[in-house]
Amino acid sequence: MAQQFDYPKTETELREIQDKLYQHSKEVYDTGGRPAFKGLLEIMSAEATIITAIHNIKSNRGSETPGVDSKTMRKDYLHKPFPWVVKDIQKAFKHYNPQKIRRVYIDKPGKTEKRPLGIPTIRDRIVQECMRIVLEPIFEAQFFAHSYGFRPMRDAAMALEHIDILMHNKGHYWVVEGDISKCFDRIDHAILLKRLYHMGVKDRRVLQIIKAMLKAGVMDECEVNEEGTPQGGLISPLLANVYLDIMDEWVTKQWEAKKTRYQYSTASCRYTAMRKRTTLIPGYLVRYADDFVIVTDTRAHAEDWKARLQMFLQSKMKLTLSQEKTLITDIRKKYIKFLGYEFKMVRGKSRRGYIPRTIPDRDRLKRKAEKIAEDIKKIPRNYSREQMIGAINRINSQIRGIIQYYQCCTWVNISMKKYSRWLQLTAMRRLKQYKGKWIPANEVQNLPRVHQEYKQKIPSIRYRDIYIGFTALTFCRWEKTPSKDQAETPYTEEGRQINFERTKKRKIQARLDELYSDKSARAISYSKWGKLNNFEFIMNRAYALNRDKLKCRVCGGWLISSTPWAHRINPNLPLDKVNRVNNLVSLHKNCFMAVNNPSQDISEFDGKAQKKIIGYREKLVPSHTRNNQSALMERRVR
């Protein structure tokens, strides 16, 4: 019987439904079956889902990249009335007809050929994100444990760490480095839709929408797309993982998940028995999107895996394994390249006599360093000192980004030394016109958490009484990546807690249901909100409340028992900035009135609250501080 869920009225209810979708899917899958879900379209087209989807998209810089209709997120959706936006997306779900995709080509690192990238319209992107929000928990419960690409709470470092664990625990050192030729461009639509149905999507309306998405033509290229998932679509990575899960399932059933007559107490006992009593070939899969490796014990077994996998991909998935790029490597003698890393086992003190050595991909690291050097050289000569400091911060963010990606490499510091001094000298030459100096890193004022540990001198410029400097690639240390806990997921309370313990980052989910109450809906329908109270304001006032942790920014009191009011710190900003979260604060009604009425006596407030009220009053323009009750009512949050 197909499982159905209630229509979510709030974001809290949506999150609860996501958890239930995951839980039911996992329970059925763990018992050897497959789940069945209907009524998914109603969840996808719910107001709470649409709001969440738009919030997810707008934070991406690509939201301002137009599709074939030339529309952007901010101008054509965030600045529109709240009810119009919701109705427009719901209408799209009822009669879905995707527009053509705008094709652009981007450079491939180290290659002359271009990578095709599809850009759907903003409307289609919102629909795709709504679908992803609902479908992801269903599939997450069924995906292979050691696939790490385009999945929440997983990254490339975890994939690398699992390879390390396999080497230590199994003592297998032969690796098949898999490469599927143009994987995303050759995904068969019929096979994909069948797989979606098999994994629990029994709502045929949803399948029809996905089919229409896949078939959407490309501007100036084709009217109908016959194969592949459009690279650039928000739902494409999820669909690609669903498709490649067919390969995951087949590979793991050959060894890792092989069913046996006898139920062994541990997996290691089962592997030992299969090794001794059967002719099965050991093989352990680690996949990140379309990049994967299979770890086995001998060269002959590696070649067998390659041959069998090639036949399976061709016959069952209509994909081709690249013969040139699919390599068989003895990891004790040669590095393998995987996800921008190079991995090798070298002699060392361990139970099996080998320890891992990981370094950044040398070709890729060289290209990144050269790119940073070019960016330094391109800094305009006519920059003011303030503009130069902004340029330094941008370059530093690039350097820290490289360090954070490669800090899981055991030889990260050694690899970085090759390019660090060169970049430092390049930066110093660029600072000549500003009388740049070599200043110890722990004496500069930017990036204090990083620089306080290092006395190495870095190129810096003086700004008033402080120094601002270019950071160094060598300001990095190896950090061991914890092995992936499979219970870590955004769709269970336990999984979210595990993620918090690992990252120390917790997402505040404090959005109050009152913010989307019937009272608010009536106010919107009667047009009592004014021009500034557009979709962006209705959405961001709740996220401002999340940031404020359910407390009034003036008096510090809890906003749980009373309806919060949203105050614009600077209401004179342009329309594209006035309703951003950083310009909104959550207040009690009496605090809101005190801020917006300069003639009101504030002696009833304590000294700290009075200072905040005066500070907010000073930032208001005269037109917004008039004692006009109708104006206050227009800006209030019901």
N, C-alpha and C positions, 0 to 999 in steps of 0.2 A: 504493500500500500504506500502510495506517495505521501511524503511528509509535507504539511503546509504550515505556515506561520501567519500570525496576525500582522495587519498593516501597521508599520511603525509610525507613531505620531510625533515622536521626539527623537533627538539624537541618542539619548540614553536607551530608549527602546530599540533603536537600530543596532547599537552595540550589543545589547542583549540577544537580539536575533542572530547577529553574526556568531556569537558564542554558541548559541543553540545549533546553528547550521554546522559548525565545526564539530561539536560534541556528537550530534546524531550521525554525521558522516563518519567520524572516527569509530564510533561504537559498532556500526554496521560493518565497516571495512575490517576492523580487527577480528570480527567473527567469521571472516571469509566471504562476506557478501559485498554488495554494492548498494549505496543509498539511492533513494528516489525522491526527488523534490518537485513539487508543482507550486503554482502561485508565486513564482519568483518575480514575475514582471511587476506585480503590485508593490513588492518591496523596493524594486529598482526605481520605480516612478514615484515613490513617496517623497513628500516635501523634505523630510529630514535627510533622505539619501541625496537629493539634489543639492541641498545646502552643503553637505559634507563633501560632495564631489567637486563643487565649484571652489570651495575653500582649498581643497587639495591641489587643484589645477592652478589657481591664481598665484600660488607661491612659487610656481615654476616660471622662469623667464620666458619659456616658450609660449606662455599664454598670450603674449603680445605679438606672436608671429601669426599673421593671418593665413587662412586657407584660400581656396579659390573664390570665396565670397567677399574677401577683403575685410572681414569682421575680426575684431579683437575682443578679448575677455573684458577689459576695463570699460571701453567705450560702449560696447554693444550689449553687455550683460550687467556688470557691476553698477553702472550708472543708470540702469533701467529700474522701473518700479518693481518691488518685490513680487506682487502677484503675477505680473506679466512674465517674469523670468520663469517662475514655477510652472505656469500654464504652458509656456512655449516648450519646455523640455518634456512635460507630460504629453503634449500633443505630438512631439517627435516620437515618443514611444508607441502611441496609438497607431500612427500611420508612418512607420519608419521608412524613409527613403534617403539614404546617405548621398551626400554630394560627392563629386569627384575629388580625388586627392591631388594636392599640389606637390609635384616632384622637385626635389632639390638634390644636389650631389655634394657630398662632403669628402674631404681627403681621408685616405687610409694611411695611418702612420707607417712610414717607410716604404710606401708603395705608390706607383704612378696611377693606378686605377682608382676610380672614385666609388664611394659607397652611396647607393641610392637611399634617400630618406623621404618618406611620405608624410605630408602635413595635412591632416584632416581639418575640416572647419571647426570652429569653436563649439558649435552646437553638437557636432558628432563626437567631439572630444568629451563633452559633458556626459553624453549618453554612454560612451564607452567606460568612463570612470564610474558611473552609477552601476554599470554591470559588473565591473571589476570588484567593487566594494561587496557585492552580494555573492559573486561566484568564487572569489578567492578563498574564503574559509572552507567551502565545500571541497575544493581541490587540495588545499593545504593538508587536510586530514588524511589524504590518500597518496600524496607525492612520496617518492623515494626519499629515504632519510638523508642520503648523502648527495642530493642535488642542491646546489647552493646559489645558483644564478637567478636573479630577479624574483627572490622570495624574501618576505619580511624576516628581520632578525637573523639574517645570514649574509656572509660576505666571502670574498676570495681568500682571505687569511684563514678562515675556518676550513675551506677546502684543502688548503695547503697543510694545515695542521692534521687533518685526517689522513692524508698521504703519509705524513711522518709517523702517525700512530700505526698504520698498516705495516710500514717497514719494520718498526720496532717489534710489534707483536707477532707478525706472521713470518718475518724473515724472508719475504719475497722481494726480489730486486729487479725483476724484468717488467717493463712497462710498455703498454701499447698507447702511444700518444694519438688519440683520435681526432680526425678533422673531417667534418661532413661538408661536402662542396655545396655552397650557396644554400644552406639549410633553410633559412627563413623564406627564401624566394621560391622554394620548391615544395612547400608543405601542401599536401593534397587535401582539398576542402572536404571531400566526401569522407575520407578517413578521419579527419579532425572532428567533423560533426558527429560521426558515429562514436568516437571516443568520448566526446562531451556527454552524449546520451548514456553511454556505458558507465560514466563516472557519476551519474546522478541527476543530470539536467533533463528532467522529463517534461518541462514546460516547453512545448513546441513553439510558442510565441517567441521565447527567448532564442531558440535555435534558429528561427527564421530571421531574427534581427542580426544574429551573428553571421548567418549566411549572407545577408545583404551587405554587411560590413566587409566581409572577405571579397565579395564580388564587385565592390565599388571600383569604378574605373579610375584611371590616372589622366589628369589633364594633359592634352596634346600627345598622349601616347596610346591609350586604349579605352574603349567604352566599358568593357567588362574585364575584370581581373580573374583569370582562370585558375591560378594557383598562387600559393604563398600568402603570408600574412604581411600587411603593410608595415614596414619598419618606420616607426614614428607614432603609430597608433598606441594609445594608452593601454589597451587590452591585449595588444599583440604579444608582449613577453609572457603573459599568463597563458595565452592560447598555445604559444610555442612550447612552454613547459608541459602542457597537457599532451601535445603531440609527441614530444620526446619521452614522455612517461611510458609510452609503448616500448621504447628501447630499454628504458630502465627496468621495466617489469620483466622483459625477456632475459636480459643479462643476469639479473639477480636470481631468477628462477633456475638458472643453470648451476648456481653454486650457493650464493649467500642466503637465498630464501628457498632453497631446494627442500621440498617436502620429503620427509622420511617416515617409514612405518613406525619406528620407535621414537618416542618423545624424549629427547635428551635433556638433561638438567641445565646445561649451558650450551651456548653456541660453539664454544671451543671444543667441547666433547663431540658435538655433531660433526664439526669440520674434521676432527681427527678420525672419526669413524668412516666418513665418506672418503677420506684420503687412503685409508687402509683397505676398505672393503669394496670400493667402486673404482671405475675408470674415469670418473668425472674430473674435469679440469678446473683447478682453483682459479678464481677470478673475482677481484673486488673492484667495483665501479665507483669513481668519483666524478661528478659532472657539474659543470658550471655553464648554463645555457647550452650552446652547441659545442663547447670545448669539454673534452672528457679524457680520462685515463683509465685503463684497466690494469691492475697490478696482479701479476701471476708469478710462478716460481721458476719456469725455465723458458728458454728461447723458443723451443718447439711448441710449448703451450701458448706462448704469446702469438706465434704465427698462426696457430689454430684458431685463437680468438679473433684475430684479424680477418681470416678467411670466412669464418662462420658469421661474424657480424656484418661483413660486406654483403653476404647473401641475404641475411635477414632484412637489412635496410632496403635492398633493392626489391625484394619480393613482397614485404609487408608494409613498408612505409614509403616506397617510391623515392628513396633518397640514395645518394651515392657517397661512398667513402673515398675520399681523395687518396689515391695510391702514393702520390708524391709527398704529401704532408703527413700522412699517417705513418708514424715511425715506430720501430721496435728498438728499445734501448735498455742496455744493462746500466742501471742507475749507479752502480759502483764504479763505472769507468767513464761515464759521460753524463753531462747535465741534461735534464729534460726542461723544456720551456713550457710553462703553464701559467696562464693568467697574468703575464707580465713578470713572472718570477722564473728563476733558474734553480733547480733542485737536484741535489746529488747526495749520495751516501758515501762518507769517507771513513777511514780507519779511526777508531776512537774507543774510549773506555765505555763500554756498554755490554749488556748481556750477550748480544750477538756480534760484538766487535765492530759495529758501525754506528756512526752518529750522522745526523743530517747537516748539510751545509746549504743554506739558501742565500741567494744573492739577487738583487734586482736584475731583470733582463738588461744585459749590457747595451744592446742596440737601442732599446726603448729609453733607458736612462740617458744615454748620450743625446738622443733627439730632444728629450725634455730639457736637458741642461743647455743645449744649443738654442732652444726656443726662449728660455729665460734670458740668456745672454743677448739675443736679438732684441727682446723687449726692453732690456736695460739701455741698449744703444739707441733705441728709437724714442726714448724719452725726450721731448722737445727741449731745445736749448733755451727757449724764452720762458720757461716755467719760473714762476715765483717760488720762494722758499716753501710756502704753504702747499702749492701744487706738487712740488718735489716730494714733500712728506707723504702726500696722497699716493704718488707713484711708488715710493718705497714700500708703503703698506700693501699695495697691490702685488708687487714682486714678492714680498715676504709671504703673502698668502699662497702664492704658487709654490714657493720653496717648502713651506710647511705642509702643503697638500701632498707633495712628493714624499716627504719624510713620513707622514702619517700612513700612507699607503704601503711603504716598504719597511716600516719599523718592525714587522714580524720576521724579517730576514735576519738570520744569525750573523751574517757578515755585512750588515747594512752600513755601519760606520766606515768599514774598509772600502766599500764600493763608492761611498759618497766622497771620500777624500780626493779621488781622481779629478773631480770637477769642482769641488768647493773653492779651492784657492783661485782657480781660473775665474769663477764668477765673482769672487771678492775683488780681484784686481780689475775686472771689467767695471764693477760698480764704483770703485775708487776713482778710476779715470773719468767716469761720468760726473763725479762730485767735485771735480777740480774747480769749477766756476763758483762753487759754494764754499770753497776753502775747507773741503772735507778732511777729516782726521781719522786716524786709527785709534778707536776708543775701546777699552775692555768691555765685553758684552754685558757684564754685570753692572756697568755704570751707565748704560743707555736706558731710556725710559719706555721704549716700546717693547712689546712681548716680554713683560717682566717675569712671567712664570717660566719661560724658556731660558731667557738670558741670565737669570740670577744664579744659575749653576755653572756658568762658564766665564773664565777670565780671558779667553782668546780675544784678540783685538779684531774689530770689524769696522768697515768703512761707515762713517757717520757724519752728519751735519748738525750744526748747532742751531737751535731754535729758542730764542730767548735764553732761559737759564738751563735748558735741558739738551740732551743729545738724542737724535733719532737715527738708527742704523739699519743697514742691510743685514739680515740674519744669515747664518751659514748652513750649508747642507750637512756639515759634520755635527751640528747640534742635535744629535739623535742617539738613541740607545735602543738596543734590541728589547722588544717586549714580547714575551711568550703569549701566544693567542690561546685562550682556553678552548678545549675541545667542545664541540657543539653538543649542548644538552638538548635532546630531541623534544623535551617537554617545554622548551622555550618557544612560545608562540604568542602573537598578539590577541588570540581568540580564546584564551582561558585566563582565569585569575592567577592560577599557578604560573603559567607561562609568562605573564606580564611581570610577576614578582621576580622570577628568575632573571629576566632581562634587566630589571632595575638593579638587582644585586651585581650583575656583570658590568653594566654601563654607568650605574648611579644616576641614570636619567629616567625620570618618571613624567609621563604626559598627564597633565592635570585635566581631568574630565569633570568639570564643574558646571557645565552648561545647564542652566535651570530650565525646567519645563515651562515655567511661567513666561519665559521670553517668547514662547511660541503658543501662548494661550489663545483661547477664543476671543478674549478681550482685545488682544493685539490684532488678531485677524480682522475683527470688525472695524478697528481704527484704520487699518490699511484699506479696507474696502470702501470706507467713507472718505478716503483721500485726506485724512487729517495729519498726514506726516510731512508734507512740504517737499520741496525739491531736493534738499539735502538728505532727506530720509529715504534713500534709495536702497537697492538690494544690498550693496556693500555695507551700509550702516546697519541694517537689520541683522546681517550676518556677523559683522565684526563686534557689535556690542556684546554678544555672547562670548566671543573669544577674549575681549577685554576683561570680562568678568572672570574667565578662566585665569588670565594673567594676574588679576588682582586677588585671586584665591578666595573669592566669595566675601571679600571685605571692602568696606567703604574706604576710599582713598583719603578722605578728610578725617573722619572720626575714628576709623579703624574698626568699627562695629561690624558684626556679621550681617550679611544681606540675605540670609536664608528665610527669615520670617517676614520680610517686606520686599516689595517689588523694587528691583534696582533701577536707577535712572542713569542714563549714559550722558556724560558731559563732554563736549568738545573743548579741548584745552585751548586751541586756537581756531575759532570758527571762521576766520578770515582767509584760511588757506584755500588753494584751488580745489576744484571738485575732485580731482584725482588723488588728493592727499588728505583732505579734511576728514574723511571717514576711515582712515587707516587705524589699525589697532593702537599704534603709538600715540595717536592724538585723542584717544578715548579713555575716559576713566569712569569707574563705577561708583555711584554715590547713593546715599539715602535721599529721600525726597526733601527733607529739611536742609540737608547739606547742599543739595542741588539748588534749592531756592536761595540759600545764603550766598552761594557763589555768584549766581546770576542776578541778584538784586543788591547793588552796591549800597543802597540806603538802609538795608536791614541791619539791625543791631545784632552783633555776633558775640556779645558778652557771655551768653549762655554756654558757649563752647570753651573748652580748655585752651591753654596757650598754644599747644602744638597744632591743634585743629584750626585756631585762628590764623596762624602763620600760613597754613596751607590754603585757607580760604582767600586770604589777601594775595597770595602768590597766584592763584588761579584767576582772581579778579584782574590783576595787572596784565594778564595775557589776553584778556577779552577786549575787543574793539568796542567803541561807544554804542554802535548800533545793536550790539548783542548784550548790553548791560542795562537797557532800558527796562523800567518796571512795567512791563507789559505782559499781563497774564496770558493773553492769547499766544504771544511769541514763545513763552515758556511751555505752554501746553503743546505747541507744535514740535518742540524738541524733546519732550519727555519720552521716557521709555515705559511703556505700560506692561 
